[in-house]
Amino acid sequence: MNGNSTKEPLIGAHVSIAGGVDRAPLRGGELGCTAIQIFLKYNTRWQGKPIAPEERSAFFRNRKRAGIRSCVAHGCYLINLASPDEIIYRKSLNAMMDELERAAFLRVPFLVIHPGSHMGDGEERGIHRIADSLNLLLEKTRGSRVKILLETTAGQGTGIGHRFEQIAGILQLVKNRRRLGVCLDTAHIFAAGYDIRTGRAYRKTMHMFDDIIGIARLRVIHMNDSRKPMGSRVDRHEHIGKGFIGLEAFRLIMNDRRFEGIPKILETPKEPEPAMDGENLRILRELALEKGSRGRRGL
């Protein structure tokens, strides 16, 4: 065991599954993570080899040994549930079914996905196609405990999810909302035009999120600074405090009591060395120890 206690912040990083998913918890433990995010197969392939029963057992053992209290899965980047291309759409549905089954097999409660890109077919059609897809997937996996989390996006190209209203629009069209939630990415919402750099701006943005989507639907936070300025709609992550967002936003999040039980996952660059994950985690822990932040009071 790495000595993690339930009093420590629920923070971690996206860790590699190279060599098998069972290796991921150990990598997280080496970094001192209490939470990790993983891919369930190689993220640039539609299909992956099945997870062997012995790999699953080793995953459970290693997670316990490493003291990983929360594990989140991120869906394959190829998946596009808003695609008007029938071949890509069908491949996306099949890949999502596979991801949901893998998550259930590993008892991973959350599967984060990017909502999708309408590819020029229009935002409204894209939103309806995503919702129809989710309704189908949730019906086919009835009885599963895995929740699908829609991630806020930066707004590049024809991507859907860069406005809170777009996420809310999808949620409203899905019948089984009990198995839906949201993942908030700090770099993405900032690039999309939502300011979180000061106490006042942070509270305004979180009020908007609560009014439009609902704080109760928030299940995971991706903790990333941004290499691009606010409103750029360009998705480029930076190390904590080294980008255009700055440290104050992360201090506010780490001291916001509403988010104490929510896993906060780094997706910051691995360069110049893998040890940067450890450095970013150290910064987040230090920010969590700082008192007097206005964010501590919540809304």
PALONU-162703 format. One record per residue: residue number from 0; x, y, z of N, C-alpha, C, O in turn; residue in one letter. Coordinates in steps of 0.05 Angstrom, whole numbers, plus 5000, padded with zeros to 4 digits. Layout:
N
seq,npx,npy,npz,capx,capy,capz,cpx,cpy,cpz,opx,opy,opz,type
NUM,X,Y,Z,X,Y,Z,X,Y,Z,X,Y,Z,a
...
***
This chain:
299
seq,npx,npy,npz,capx,capy,capz,cpx,cpy,cpz,opx,opy,opz,type
0,5017,4976,5000,5000,5000,5000,5018,5025,5000,5040,5025,5010,m
1,5007,5046,4988,5023,5071,4987,5016,5090,5009,5027,5112,5010,n
2,4999,5082,5027,4993,5099,5051,4971,5120,5046,4966,5136,5064,g
3,4958,5119,5023,4936,5139,5018,4914,5135,5038,4906,5112,5044,n
4,4904,5156,5049,4881,5155,5068,4858,5169,5055,4861,5184,5036,s
5,4834,5163,5066,4810,5175,5055,4809,5205,5059,4792,5219,5048,t
6,4826,5216,5077,4827,5244,5082,4843,5259,5061,4840,5284,5059,k
7,4859,5245,5045,4875,5258,5024,4857,5267,5001,4836,5254,4996,e
8,4864,5288,4987,4847,5296,4964,4845,5274,4943,4863,5258,4940,p
9,4822,5273,4931,4817,5252,4910,4827,5263,4884,4812,5273,4867,l
10,4853,5260,4880,4867,5270,4856,4885,5249,4843,4893,5230,4856,i
11,4890,5253,4818,4908,5235,4804,4913,5243,4776,4910,5267,4769,g
12,4920,5224,4759,4928,5230,4731,4918,5208,4713,4910,5186,4721,a
13,4917,5215,4687,4912,5194,4667,4938,5178,4665,4959,5189,4659,h
14,4936,5152,4669,4960,5134,4669,4958,5114,4646,4936,5107,4637,v
15,4981,5105,4637,4983,5087,4615,4973,5058,4622,4976,5049,4645,s
16,4962,5044,4602,4955,5016,4605,4974,4998,4589,4968,4975,4584,i
17,4997,5009,4582,5017,4993,4567,5025,4969,4583,5031,4970,4607,a
18,5024,4946,4570,5030,4921,4584,5006,4908,4597,5008,4887,4609,g
19,4982,4921,4595,4958,4911,4607,4945,4931,4626,4959,4947,4639,g
20,4918,4930,4628,4904,4949,4645,4912,4945,4675,4910,4963,4691,v
21,4921,4921,4681,4928,4915,4709,4953,4931,4718,4957,4934,4742,d
22,4968,4941,4699,4992,4957,4706,4985,4985,4714,5001,4998,4728,r
23,4962,4995,4705,4955,5023,4709,4953,5031,4739,4964,5052,4746,a
24,4940,5016,4756,4939,5024,4784,4967,5026,4797,4971,5044,4814,p
25,4985,5009,4789,5012,5011,4801,5026,5036,4792,5040,5049,4808,l
26,5022,5044,4767,5034,5069,4758,5022,5093,4773,5035,5112,4781,r
27,4996,5091,4778,4983,5112,4794,4993,5113,4822,4998,5134,4834,g
28,4997,5089,4834,5008,5088,4861,5036,5099,4864,5042,5112,4884,g
29,5052,5095,4843,5079,5106,4844,5079,5137,4844,5097,5149,4855,e
30,5058,5148,4832,5056,5178,4831,5042,5189,4857,5042,5213,4861,l
31,5032,5171,4873,5017,5180,4897,4988,5187,4891,4976,5202,4906,g
32,4977,5176,4869,4950,5182,4862,4930,5169,4881,4935,5147,4891,c
33,4908,5182,4886,4885,5169,4900,4863,5163,4880,4844,5148,4886,t
34,4866,5175,4855,4847,5170,4833,4863,5168,4808,4884,5181,4805,a
35,4854,5152,4789,4867,5150,4763,4846,5150,4741,4823,5144,4745,i
36,4855,5157,4717,4839,5154,4693,4854,5136,4673,4879,5138,4671,q
37,4840,5118,4659,4853,5100,4641,4837,5098,4615,4813,5104,4614,i
38,4850,5089,4594,4836,5079,4570,4831,5050,4575,4845,5037,4590,f
39,4810,5039,4563,4802,5011,4567,4814,4993,4545,4813,4969,4547,l
40,4825,5006,4525,4840,4993,4503,4856,5015,4490,4854,5039,4498,k
41,4872,5009,4470,4887,5030,4456,4868,5050,4444,4849,5042,4430,y
42,4872,5075,4450,4852,5096,4444,4849,5104,4415,4832,5119,4408,n
43,4867,5094,4398,4866,5101,4369,4856,5077,4353,4860,5077,4328,t
44,4845,5057,4366,4835,5033,4351,4805,5029,4358,4796,5033,4380,r
45,4790,5020,4337,4762,5015,4341,4758,4991,4359,4739,4990,4375,w
46,4775,4971,4357,4772,4946,4372,4798,4940,4387,4820,4949,4379,q
47,4795,4925,4408,4819,4916,4423,4815,4888,4432,4793,4877,4432,g
48,4837,4875,4440,4835,4848,4449,4820,4847,4476,4822,4865,4491,k
49,4806,4825,4481,4791,4823,4506,4809,4824,4530,4833,4817,4529,p
50,4798,4834,4552,4813,4834,4577,4810,4807,4590,4788,4797,4596,i
51,4832,4794,4594,4832,4766,4605,4824,4767,4634,4829,4786,4649,a
52,4811,4745,4644,4802,4743,4672,4825,4748,4691,4822,4760,4712,p
53,4849,4737,4685,4872,4740,4703,4882,4769,4703,4892,4778,4724,e
54,4879,4783,4681,4886,4812,4680,4867,4828,4697,4875,4847,4711,e
55,4841,4820,4696,4821,4833,4712,4827,4829,4742,4826,4848,4757,r
56,4833,4805,4750,4840,4799,4778,4864,4815,4787,4864,4825,4809,s
57,4884,4816,4770,4908,4831,4776,4902,4861,4779,4914,4875,4796,a
58,4884,4871,4762,4875,4899,4764,4863,4905,4791,4870,4925,4804,f
59,4846,4888,4800,4833,4891,4827,4854,4891,4849,4854,4907,4867,f
60,4873,4871,4848,4894,4869,4868,4912,4893,4869,4917,4904,4890,r
61,4920,4902,4845,4939,4924,4843,4925,4950,4851,4938,4968,4863,n
62,4900,4953,4845,4885,4977,4853,4884,4979,4884,4889,5000,4896,r
63,4879,4956,4897,4878,4956,4926,4905,4961,4938,4908,4976,4957,k
64,4926,4948,4926,4953,4952,4936,4963,4980,4933,4977,4991,4951,r
65,4955,4994,4911,4964,5021,4906,4948,5042,4921,4955,5065,4921,a
66,4925,5034,4933,4909,5053,4947,4893,5072,4929,4888,5095,4935,g
67,4886,5062,4905,4870,5078,4886,4841,5076,4894,4828,5056,4891,i
68,4830,5099,4904,4802,5100,4913,4782,5104,4891,4759,5096,4894,r
69,4790,5115,4869,4772,5120,4847,4786,5115,4820,4809,5123,4816,s
70,4772,5102,4802,4782,5097,4775,4761,5106,4755,4738,5098,4757,c
71,4770,5122,4735,4753,5132,4714,4764,5122,4688,4788,5121,4684,v
72,4746,5116,4669,4755,5108,4642,4749,5130,4622,4729,5145,4625,a
73,4766,5133,4602,4761,5152,4581,4757,5137,4555,4773,5119,4548,h
74,4736,5144,4540,4730,5130,4516,4749,5135,4493,4764,5155,4494,g
75,4749,5118,4474,4766,5119,4450,4761,5146,4436,4738,5154,4433,c
76,4783,5158,4426,4780,5184,4412,4767,5182,4385,4758,5202,4374,y
77,4765,5158,4374,4753,5154,4348,4722,5156,4349,4710,5162,4329,l
78,4711,5152,4372,4682,5151,4375,4670,5178,4369,4678,5199,4380,i
79,4649,5178,4351,4635,5203,4345,4605,5197,4342,4596,5189,4321,n
80,4590,5200,4364,4562,5193,4364,4545,5213,4349,4521,5209,4346,l
81,4557,5235,4340,4542,5256,4325,4548,5254,4295,4537,5270,4280,a
82,4564,5235,4287,4572,5233,4259,4549,5228,4240,4534,5209,4245,s
83,4547,5243,4218,4526,5238,4198,4535,5216,4178,4519,5206,4162,p
84,4561,5208,4180,4571,5186,4164,4562,5160,4176,4569,5153,4198,d
85,4546,5144,4161,4534,5120,4172,4555,5100,4181,4551,5086,4201,e
86,4576,5097,4166,4597,5078,4173,4611,5085,4199,4614,5069,4217,i
87,4619,5111,4202,4632,5121,4226,4612,5119,4250,4620,5112,4272,i
88,4587,5125,4245,4567,5125,4266,4564,5096,4277,4563,5092,4301,y
89,4561,5077,4259,4558,5049,4267,4583,5039,4282,4581,5024,4302,r
90,4606,5046,4272,4631,5038,4286,4632,5051,4314,4642,5038,4333,k
91,4622,5075,4316,4622,5090,4342,4604,5076,4362,4611,5072,4385,s
92,4580,5068,4352,4561,5054,4370,4573,5028,4379,4571,5021,4403,l
93,4585,5012,4361,4597,4987,4369,4620,4990,4388,4623,4975,4407,n
94,4636,5011,4383,4659,5017,4401,4649,5025,4428,4661,5017,4448,a
95,4628,5041,4429,4617,5049,4455,4606,5025,4471,4609,5024,4495,m
96,4593,5006,4457,4583,4982,4470,4606,4967,4482,4605,4957,4505,m
97,4627,4964,4467,4651,4950,4476,4663,4964,4501,4671,4951,4520,d
98,4665,4991,4500,4676,5006,4522,4659,5003,4547,4670,4999,4569,e
99,4633,5004,4544,4615,5000,4567,4618,4972,4580,4617,4969,4604,l
100,4621,4952,4563,4625,4925,4573,4651,4922,4587,4653,4909,4608,e
101,4672,4934,4576,4698,4933,4589,4698,4947,4616,4709,4937,4636,r
102,4685,4971,4617,4683,4985,4642,4669,4969,4663,4677,4968,4686,a
103,4647,4956,4655,4631,4940,4674,4648,4916,4684,4647,4909,4707,a
104,4664,4904,4666,4680,4881,4672,4701,4888,4693,4708,4872,4711,f
105,4711,4913,4692,4732,4922,4711,4720,4938,4735,4734,4948,4752,l
106,4693,4939,4735,4679,4953,4757,4687,4983,4758,4690,4994,4779,r
107,4691,4994,4735,4698,5023,4733,4671,5038,4730,4657,5033,4711,v
108,4665,5056,4748,4638,5067,4749,4632,5089,4728,4609,5094,4721,p
109,4653,5102,4717,4649,5125,4699,4664,5121,4673,4688,5114,4673,f
110,4650,5126,4651,4663,5126,4624,4659,5154,4612,4637,5162,4605,l
111,4681,5169,4610,4681,5196,4599,4683,5195,4569,4700,5181,4558,v
112,4665,5210,4555,4667,5212,4526,4664,5241,4517,4650,5257,4531,i
113,4676,5248,4495,4670,5273,4482,4644,5270,4468,4640,5250,4454,h
114,4625,5289,4470,4598,5285,4459,4598,5278,4430,4583,5260,4421,p
115,4615,5291,4414,4616,5285,4385,4617,5310,4368,4614,5332,4378,g
116,4622,5306,4342,4624,5328,4323,4603,5324,4301,4601,5302,4290,s
117,4588,5345,4295,4567,5342,4275,4577,5342,4246,4562,5337,4228,h
118,4602,5349,4242,4616,5347,4216,4601,5363,4194,4601,5355,4171,m
119,4590,5386,4202,4576,5403,4183,4547,5398,4179,4534,5412,4164,g
120,4536,5378,4193,4508,5371,4191,4490,5388,4208,4466,5387,4206,d
121,4502,5405,4225,4487,5423,4242,4486,5415,4271,4485,5391,4277,g
122,4487,5435,4288,4488,5430,4317,4463,5415,4327,4465,5396,4342,e
123,4440,5424,4318,4415,5411,4328,4413,5382,4320,4406,5365,4337,e
124,4420,5376,4295,4419,5348,4287,4440,5332,4302,4435,5309,4310,r
125,4463,5344,4307,4484,5330,4322,4475,5323,4350,4480,5301,4360,g
126,4463,5342,4363,4453,5338,4391,4432,5316,4391,4433,5299,4409,i
127,4414,5316,4373,4394,5295,4372,4406,5267,4366,4397,5247,4377,h
128,4426,5267,4348,4439,5241,4342,4454,5230,4366,4453,5206,4371,r
129,4467,5248,4381,4481,5239,4405,4461,5228,4426,4465,5206,4437,i
130,4439,5242,4430,4419,5234,4449,4406,5207,4441,4402,5190,4458,a
131,4400,5204,4415,4389,5179,4405,4408,5156,4410,4400,5134,4417,d
132,4434,5161,4406,4455,5141,4410,4456,5133,4439,4457,5109,4446,s
133,4455,5152,4457,4457,5147,4485,4432,5131,4495,4434,5113,4511,l
134,4409,5138,4484,4384,5124,4491,4387,5094,4483,4379,5076,4498,n
135,4397,5090,4459,4401,5062,4450,4421,5047,4467,4416,5024,4475,l
136,4444,5059,4472,4465,5046,4488,4457,5040,4516,4462,5019,4527,l
137,4443,5059,4529,4434,5055,4556,4412,5033,4558,4411,5019,4577,l
138,4396,5032,4537,4375,5011,4536,4388,4983,4533,4380,4964,4546,e
139,4408,4982,4515,4422,4956,4510,4438,4947,4534,4444,4923,4536,k
140,4447,4965,4551,4463,4958,4574,4447,4962,4600,4458,4967,4621,t
141,4420,4958,4597,4403,4961,4621,4412,4942,4643,4418,4919,4638,r
142,4414,4952,4667,4424,4937,4690,4453,4942,4696,4462,4935,4718,g
143,4467,4954,4677,4495,4961,4682,4497,4985,4702,4479,5002,4703,s
144,4518,4986,4717,4522,5008,4736,4540,5030,4725,4545,5050,4738,r
145,4551,5026,4701,4569,5045,4689,4554,5070,4680,4534,5068,4665,v
146,4564,5093,4688,4552,5118,4680,4569,5130,4658,4593,5129,4658,k
147,4555,5142,4638,4569,5156,4616,4570,5185,4623,4550,5198,4630,i
148,4595,5196,4622,4599,5225,4628,4605,5240,4603,4625,5234,4589,l
149,4589,5261,4597,4594,5278,4575,4615,5299,4583,4611,5314,4602,l
150,4637,5300,4568,4658,5319,4575,4654,5346,4561,4647,5347,4537,e
151,4658,5368,4576,4657,5394,4564,4681,5396,4544,4703,5386,4550,t
152,4677,5409,4522,4697,5411,4501,4706,5440,4496,4693,5458,4506,t
153,4727,5442,4480,4739,5469,4475,4724,5483,4452,4725,5508,4450,a
154,4711,5468,4434,4697,5480,4412,4712,5481,4386,4706,5497,4369,g
155,4732,5464,4384,4746,5462,4358,4729,5451,4336,4713,5432,4341,q
156,4731,5462,4312,4717,5451,4290,4686,5450,4294,4674,5471,4301,g
157,4674,5427,4289,4645,5424,4292,4638,5408,4317,4617,5397,4319,t
158,4657,5409,4337,4652,5394,4361,4629,5405,4377,4625,5430,4378,g
159,4614,5387,4390,4591,5395,4407,4600,5391,4436,4613,5372,4443,i
160,4591,5410,4454,4598,5408,4482,4613,5431,4493,4621,5431,4516,g
161,4618,5452,4476,4633,5475,4486,4615,5496,4498,4625,5516,4510,h
162,4589,5493,4496,4570,5510,4511,4555,5493,4531,4547,5470,4524,r
163,4551,5503,4555,4536,5487,4575,4508,5480,4564,4497,5459,4571,f
164,4496,5498,4548,4470,5493,4537,4469,5468,4519,4449,5454,4517,e
165,4491,5463,4505,4493,5440,4487,4492,5414,4504,4478,5395,4497,q
166,4507,5413,4526,4507,5390,4544,4479,5386,4555,4469,5364,4556,i
167,4468,5408,4564,4441,5407,4576,4420,5397,4555,4402,5382,4562,a
168,4424,5405,4530,4406,5396,4509,4406,5366,4505,4386,5354,4500,g
169,4430,5355,4506,4433,5326,4504,4419,5312,4528,4404,5293,4524,i
170,4425,5322,4552,4414,5310,4576,4384,5309,4576,4371,5290,4584,l
171,4372,5331,4566,4343,5333,4566,4330,5313,4547,4306,5306,4551,q
172,4344,5304,4527,4333,5285,4507,4338,5256,4514,4328,5238,4500,l
173,4353,5251,4536,4359,5223,4544,4339,5214,4565,4334,5229,4584,v
174,4328,5190,4561,4308,5180,4580,4319,5172,4606,4309,5180,4627,k
175,4341,5156,4606,4352,5145,4631,4375,5163,4640,4398,5157,4636,n
176,4368,5186,4652,4388,5205,4660,4403,5196,4685,4424,5208,4693,r
177,4393,5176,4698,4407,5166,4723,4435,5155,4716,4453,5155,4733,r
178,4439,5147,4691,4465,5136,4683,4480,5156,4666,4499,5148,4651,r
179,4473,5182,4668,4488,5202,4654,4499,5223,4674,4487,5228,4694,l
180,4522,5233,4667,4534,5254,4684,4552,5271,4666,4551,5269,4641,g
181,4567,5289,4679,4584,5307,4664,4612,5307,4676,4617,5305,4700,v
182,4632,5310,4658,4660,5314,4665,4667,5342,4656,4665,5349,4633,c
183,4676,5359,4675,4684,5386,4669,4714,5387,4665,4729,5379,4683,l
184,4723,5397,4642,4751,5400,4636,4758,5430,4638,4747,5446,4623,d
185,4776,5437,4656,4782,5466,4660,4794,5479,4636,4787,5502,4630,t
186,4812,5465,4622,4824,5477,4598,4803,5481,4576,4804,5501,4561,a
187,4786,5461,4574,4765,5462,4553,4745,5485,4557,4740,5500,4538,h
188,4735,5488,4581,4715,5509,4586,4728,5537,4583,4715,5556,4574,i
189,4753,5539,4591,4768,5564,4589,4771,5571,4559,4766,5594,4551,f
190,4780,5552,4543,4784,5556,4514,4757,5562,4501,4756,5576,4481,a
191,4736,5552,4513,4709,5556,4501,4698,5584,4509,4677,5592,4498,a
192,4711,5598,4527,4703,5625,4534,4693,5629,4563,4683,5651,4569,g
193,4694,5608,4580,4685,5611,4608,4709,5618,4625,4728,5602,4627,y
194,4708,5640,4639,4730,5650,4655,4728,5637,4683,4707,5637,4696,d
195,4751,5628,4693,4753,5617,4721,4778,5627,4735,4786,5615,4755,i
196,4790,5648,4725,4816,5657,4735,4815,5672,4761,4836,5673,4775,r
197,4793,5683,4769,4790,5698,4794,4767,5687,4810,4750,5673,4799,t
198,4765,5694,4835,4743,5685,4851,4716,5693,4840,4698,5677,4839,g
199,4714,5718,4831,4689,5728,4820,4682,5713,4794,4659,5705,4791,r
200,4701,5710,4776,4696,5696,4751,4689,5667,4755,4672,5656,4742,a
201,4703,5654,4774,4699,5626,4780,4670,5622,4790,4656,5604,4782,y
202,4662,5639,4809,4635,5636,4820,4613,5641,4798,4593,5627,4798,r
203,4618,5660,4780,4599,5665,4759,4596,5641,4740,4574,5633,4733,k
204,4619,5629,4733,4619,5606,4715,4606,5582,4728,4590,5568,4715,t
205,4612,5578,4754,4600,5555,4767,4570,5559,4772,4555,5539,4772,m
206,4562,5584,4776,4533,5590,4777,4520,5582,4751,4498,5570,4751,h
207,4532,5590,4729,4522,5584,4703,4520,5553,4698,4500,5543,4689,m
208,4541,5539,4706,4541,5510,4703,4518,5498,4719,4504,5480,4709,f
209,4515,5508,4744,4494,5497,4761,4466,5503,4750,4448,5486,4751,d
210,4462,5527,4740,4436,5535,4730,4429,5520,4704,4405,5513,4701,d
211,4448,5516,4687,4443,5504,4661,4444,5473,4661,4427,5460,4649,i
212,4465,5462,4674,4469,5433,4675,4461,5421,4702,4447,5401,4703,i
213,4472,5434,4723,4467,5424,4750,4492,5412,4762,4504,5393,4752,g
214,4502,5424,4784,4526,5415,4798,4523,5385,4806,4542,5370,4806,i
215,4498,5377,4812,4493,5349,4820,4501,5329,4798,4505,5306,4804,a
216,4502,5338,4773,4510,5320,4751,4540,5318,4747,4549,5301,4732,r
217,4555,5334,4761,4584,5334,4758,4596,5310,4773,4592,5307,4797,l
218,4611,5293,4758,4622,5269,4770,4653,5268,4769,4665,5255,4786,r
219,4665,5282,4750,4694,5282,4747,4703,5310,4737,4689,5323,4722,v
220,4727,5319,4747,4738,5344,4737,4766,5338,4725,4783,5326,4739,i
221,4771,5346,4701,4797,5345,4689,4812,5370,4695,4803,5392,4688,h
222,4834,5368,4709,4849,5391,4719,4872,5397,4700,4894,5385,4701,m
223,4867,5415,4681,4887,5423,4661,4889,5453,4658,4869,5466,4656,n
224,4914,5463,4657,4917,5491,4650,4916,5492,4619,4915,5471,4606,d
225,4916,5516,4608,4912,5519,4579,4935,5534,4566,4944,5555,4576,s
226,4945,5523,4544,4967,5537,4529,4956,5559,4512,4971,5575,4501,r
227,4929,5560,4508,4917,5580,4491,4899,5598,4508,4889,5589,4528,k
228,4895,5623,4499,4880,5642,4515,4850,5636,4515,4840,5619,4500,p
229,4836,5649,4534,4807,5645,4537,4793,5652,4511,4799,5672,4498,m
230,4774,5635,4504,4758,5639,4480,4771,5631,4454,4760,5636,4432,g
231,4795,5620,4455,4810,5612,4431,4797,5588,4417,4800,5585,4392,s
232,4782,5572,4432,4769,5548,4422,4790,5528,4411,4784,5513,4392,r
233,4813,5529,4423,4835,5511,4415,4842,5494,4440,4847,5505,4461,v
234,4843,5468,4436,4847,5449,4458,4877,5442,4461,4887,5425,4447,d
235,4891,5457,4479,4919,5451,4484,4923,5453,4514,4920,5474,4526,r
236,4931,5431,4527,4934,5430,4556,4962,5439,4564,4981,5436,4549,h
237,4964,5450,4588,4990,5459,4599,4991,5450,4628,4971,5444,4641,e
238,5016,5450,4639,5020,5444,4667,5006,5464,4685,5002,5487,4678,h
239,4999,5454,4709,4983,5471,4727,4999,5496,4735,5022,5495,4744,i
240,4986,5519,4730,4998,5545,4737,5017,5556,4716,5028,5578,4719,g
241,5022,5541,4694,5040,5549,4673,5027,5560,4648,5040,5568,4629,k
242,5000,5560,4648,4986,5568,4625,4970,5594,4629,4975,5609,4648,g
243,4950,5599,4612,4935,5623,4613,4914,5623,4636,4903,5644,4643,f
244,4908,5600,4647,4889,5600,4669,4902,5609,4695,4891,5626,4709,i
245,4925,5598,4702,4939,5606,4726,4930,5590,4751,4911,5574,4749,g
246,4944,5594,4773,4940,5578,4797,4914,5583,4812,4903,5564,4823,l
247,4904,5607,4811,4881,5614,4828,4856,5596,4822,4842,5588,4841,e
248,4851,5590,4797,4828,5574,4790,4831,5546,4803,4811,5535,4812,a
249,4855,5535,4803,4858,5508,4815,4857,5509,4845,4849,5490,4858,f
250,4866,5532,4857,4863,5535,4886,4833,5536,4893,4825,5524,4913,r
251,4818,5550,4877,4789,5551,4882,4775,5524,4880,4759,5517,4897,l
252,4782,5509,4860,4770,5482,4856,4779,5463,4879,4762,5449,4890,i
253,4804,5464,4886,4814,5446,4907,4802,5452,4934,4802,5435,4952,m
254,4793,5476,4938,4781,5485,4964,4751,5488,4963,4739,5500,4981,n
255,4739,5479,4941,4710,5481,4939,4697,5455,4951,4700,5433,4941,d
256,4683,5459,4973,4672,5436,4988,4653,5419,4972,4650,5395,4977,r
257,4640,5431,4952,4622,5416,4935,4636,5394,4920,4623,5374,4911,r
258,4662,5397,4916,4677,5379,4898,4695,5360,4913,4712,5347,4901,f
259,4693,5359,4940,4711,5343,4956,4710,5313,4948,4731,5300,4948,e
260,4687,5303,4941,4684,5275,4934,4686,5269,4905,4681,5246,4896,g
261,4694,5289,4889,4696,5286,4860,4725,5281,4852,4742,5298,4858,i
262,4731,5260,4837,4758,5255,4828,4767,5277,4809,4753,5285,4791,p
263,4791,5287,4814,4803,5309,4798,4828,5297,4784,4847,5290,4797,k
264,4826,5296,4758,4846,5281,4742,4863,5300,4724,4852,5316,4710,i
265,4889,5297,4726,4907,5312,4708,4908,5299,4681,4909,5274,4678,l
266,4907,5316,4660,4913,5307,4633,4934,5326,4621,4934,5332,4597,e
267,4952,5335,4638,4973,5353,4631,4995,5338,4615,4996,5314,4617,t
268,5012,5353,4600,5032,5340,4584,5051,5322,4601,5057,5329,4624,p
269,5059,5300,4590,5078,5283,4604,5107,5293,4601,5124,5285,4616,k
270,5111,5310,4581,5138,5321,4578,5142,5345,4596,5122,5357,4604,e
271,5166,5353,4603,5191,5342,4592,5199,5315,4604,5218,5302,4595,p
272,5185,5306,4624,5192,5279,4636,5167,5269,4650,5150,5285,4659,e
273,5163,5243,4652,5139,5232,4665,5136,5243,4694,5113,5243,4704,p
274,5158,5251,4707,5156,5261,4734,5139,5286,4736,5133,5294,4758,a
275,5132,5298,4714,5116,5323,4715,5089,5317,4726,5077,5335,4738,m
276,5078,5293,4723,5053,5286,4736,5056,5289,4766,5038,5300,4779,d
277,5078,5279,4777,5082,5282,4806,5085,5310,4814,5075,5318,4836,g
278,5097,5327,4798,5100,5355,4805,5073,5370,4804,5068,5386,4822,e
279,5057,5364,4784,5030,5376,4783,5013,5367,4806,4997,5383,4816,n
280,5015,5342,4814,5000,5332,4837,5009,5346,4863,4993,5352,4880,l
281,5035,5350,4865,5046,5364,4888,5034,5392,4890,5027,5401,4912,r
282,5032,5406,4868,5021,5433,4867,4992,5432,4876,4983,5449,4892,i
283,4976,5413,4866,4948,5411,4873,4945,5406,4903,4927,5417,4916,l
284,4962,5389,4914,4960,5383,4943,4966,5408,4959,4953,5413,4979,r
285,4986,5423,4951,4993,5448,4965,4970,5468,4963,4964,5482,4983,e
286,4957,5470,4940,4935,5488,4937,4911,5480,4955,4897,5497,4966,l
287,4908,5453,4959,4886,5443,4976,4891,5450,5005,4872,5451,5021,a
288,4916,5454,5013,4923,5461,5041,4920,5490,5047,4919,5498,5070,l
289,4918,5507,5026,4916,5535,5030,4888,5543,5040,4868,5534,5029,e
290,4887,5559,5061,4862,5567,5073,4853,5594,5063,4868,5610,5052,k
291,4828,5600,5068,4817,5627,5063,4809,5632,5034,4801,5654,5028,g
292,4809,5611,5017,4800,5614,4990,4770,5619,4989,4755,5605,5003,s
293,4761,5638,4973,4733,5643,4971,4717,5620,4960,4694,5616,4966,r
294,4731,5603,4944,4718,5580,4933,4709,5560,4954,4691,5544,4949,g
295,4721,5561,4978,4714,5542,4999,4685,5544,5007,4674,5525,5016,r
296,4673,5568,5004,4646,5572,5013,4626,5561,4992,4602,5558,4998,r
297,4636,5554,4968,4618,5545,4948,4601,5567,4937,4608,5590,4937,g
298,4578,5560,4926,4560,5580,4914,4550,5600,4935,4535,5618,4928,l
***
